[in-house]
Amino acid sequence: MHIFTRTDELLESKETDLGASDWLLIEQTRIDSFAEATGDLQWIHTDPERARTGPFGTTIAHGYLTLSLIPVLVAQVYRVEGAKMIVNYGLDRVRFLSPVAVNSRLRARPFLANVDVTDTGAQVKLRTTIEIEGSEKPACISETISRIYF
């Protein structure tokens, strides 16, 4: 676990692989809950019977579900203590490279790609790879940007 308490510590760790989170099982109940919350009820996500005969042979997680797991997974790898607040600032790039079949296990591998000092703290860009256990090709690679206020 990397713990940062100051902007200069973040700067010193720029261009650093921060490690990997624990594996997280992607169960049908999680996929169904995400579908219900977002209104994306497409059968490839929510209908196991029909999905068996579909292109993936099973249901798959929504790409945005995979993306939305980044904060919870990355929190296992690094955190910032002493910040007044941390907010999402945006995304520079997102690619969904492989479907995530139901009952797959995922983990995050964040890389601290950039740190810019701001008047109120720092702006941090993480390049996070979401790995699928047993697969050479990742599920997702994204660049997320956060604003950290000290």
Secondary structure per residue as TSV (DSSP state, phi and psi in degrees):
chain	resnum	aa	ss	phi	psi
A	1	M	-	360.0	124.0
A	2	H	E	-92.8	127.1
A	3	I	E	-119.0	123.5
A	4	F	E	-112.1	139.7
A	5	T	-	-124.1	-10.4
A	6	R	S	-144.4	158.7
A	7	T	H	-60.0	-41.3
A	8	D	H	-63.9	-30.9
A	9	E	H	-67.1	-39.2
A	10	L	H	-63.9	-44.8
A	11	L	H	-59.3	-40.4
A	12	E	H	-65.3	-24.5
A	13	S	T	-99.4	6.5
A	14	K	T	-55.9	140.7
A	15	E	T	63.9	42.9
A	16	T	E	-121.1	134.9
A	17	D	E	-76.1	121.4
A	18	L	-	-88.7	-3.1
A	19	G	-	108.0	-158.9
A	20	A	-	-133.7	147.8
A	21	S	-	-78.0	177.7
A	22	D	-	-72.4	163.7
A	23	W	-	-76.4	143.6
A	24	L	E	-124.8	125.0
A	25	L	E	-77.1	131.3
A	26	I	E	-101.5	96.2
A	27	E	-	-91.1	161.0
A	28	Q	H	-59.7	-34.7
A	29	T	H	-62.7	-37.1
A	30	R	H	-66.8	-43.3
A	31	I	H	-62.7	-44.8
A	32	D	H	-63.6	-40.9
A	33	S	H	-63.6	-41.3
A	34	F	H	-65.2	-43.1
A	35	A	H	-58.9	-44.5
A	36	E	H	-65.3	-42.7
A	37	A	H	-66.0	-33.4
A	38	T	H	-101.3	-12.9
A	39	G	T	79.8	8.1
A	40	D	-	-93.4	88.5
A	41	L	-	-100.9	24.1
A	42	Q	-	-53.5	139.4
A	43	W	H	-59.5	-29.2
A	44	I	H	-65.6	-14.8
A	45	H	H	-101.6	-35.9
A	46	T	H	-117.5	-5.0
A	47	D	-	-120.5	88.6
A	48	P	H	-57.0	-37.4
A	49	E	H	-61.7	-53.1
A	50	R	H	-67.5	-37.8
A	51	A	H	-64.4	-26.8
A	52	R	H	-58.2	-31.4
A	53	T	T	-100.4	5.9
A	54	G	S	-87.5	-172.4
A	55	P	T	-66.6	-20.5
A	56	F	T	-107.9	-8.1
A	57	G	S	75.8	1.8
A	58	T	S	-166.9	174.5
A	59	T	-	-73.4	155.2
A	60	I	B	-128.7	153.3
A	61	A	-	-71.1	150.1
A	62	H	-	-64.3	143.1
A	63	G	H	-57.2	-41.0
A	64	Y	H	-70.7	-24.6
A	65	L	H	-64.7	-47.5
A	66	T	H	-56.9	-47.3
A	67	L	H	-61.6	-39.8
A	68	S	H	-69.7	-14.2
A	69	L	T	-81.5	-10.2
A	70	I	H	-54.5	-49.5
A	71	P	H	-58.5	-43.7
A	72	V	H	-69.7	-35.9
A	73	L	H	-75.0	-43.3
A	74	V	H	-65.5	-29.8
A	75	A	T	-62.2	-18.9
A	76	Q	T	-79.4	-14.5
A	77	V	T	-106.2	-39.6
A	78	Y	E	-150.5	156.9
A	79	R	E	-150.3	160.8
A	80	V	E	-114.4	121.6
A	81	E	-	-103.4	145.8
A	82	G	S	86.5	1.8
A	83	A	-	-77.3	144.2
A	84	K	S	-68.5	-40.5
A	85	M	E	-166.0	158.9
A	86	I	E	-131.3	128.2
A	87	V	E	-127.7	149.9
A	88	N	E	-69.0	132.9
A	89	Y	E	-106.8	-27.3
A	90	G	E	156.5	-170.1
A	91	L	E	-129.8	137.8
A	92	D	E	-97.0	-33.8
A	93	R	E	-157.7	135.8
A	94	V	E	-139.2	132.3
A	95	R	E	-134.4	131.7
A	96	F	E	-101.5	105.5
A	97	L	-	-93.7	-28.4
A	98	S	S	-142.9	143.0
A	99	P	-	-69.4	149.0
A	100	V	-	-104.7	102.7
A	101	A	B	-69.6	147.5
A	102	V	T	-52.9	143.3
A	103	N	T	70.9	13.6
A	104	S	E	-77.0	160.9
A	105	R	E	-115.7	133.8
A	106	L	E	-117.5	153.6
A	107	R	E	-145.4	160.1
A	108	A	E	-105.9	141.5
A	109	R	E	-127.3	93.2
A	110	P	E	-84.6	144.2
A	111	F	E	-122.6	123.8
A	112	L	E	-77.0	90.8
A	113	A	E	-75.5	-38.5
A	114	N	E	-155.4	148.5
A	115	V	E	-136.5	123.1
A	116	D	E	-116.4	131.9
A	117	V	E	-76.9	136.0
A	118	T	E	-119.1	173.3
A	119	D	T	-61.4	-27.4
A	120	T	T	-110.4	-0.1
A	121	G	E	158.5	-111.1
A	122	A	E	-151.4	153.8
A	123	Q	E	-113.8	124.9
A	124	V	E	-117.9	132.6
A	125	K	E	-110.7	121.6
A	126	L	E	-105.7	132.3
A	127	R	E	-101.5	107.8
A	128	T	E	-110.7	128.9
A	129	T	E	-102.8	126.3
A	130	I	E	-97.9	111.1
A	131	E	E	-91.9	147.8
A	132	I	E	-106.6	126.2
A	133	E	T	-56.6	129.3
A	134	G	T	83.3	2.3
A	135	S	-	-115.9	136.9
A	136	E	S	-74.5	-28.4
A	137	K	S	-96.3	130.6
A	138	P	-	-72.9	162.7
A	139	A	S	-75.2	-39.3
A	140	C	E	-156.6	145.1
A	141	I	E	-129.2	128.5
A	142	S	E	-139.2	156.3
A	143	E	E	-116.4	108.4
A	144	T	E	-103.6	147.5
A	145	I	E	-121.4	130.9
A	146	S	E	-123.8	148.4
A	147	R	E	-106.4	127.3
A	148	I	E	-112.4	124.3
A	149	Y	E	-108.7	118.3
A	150	F	-	-100.3	360.0
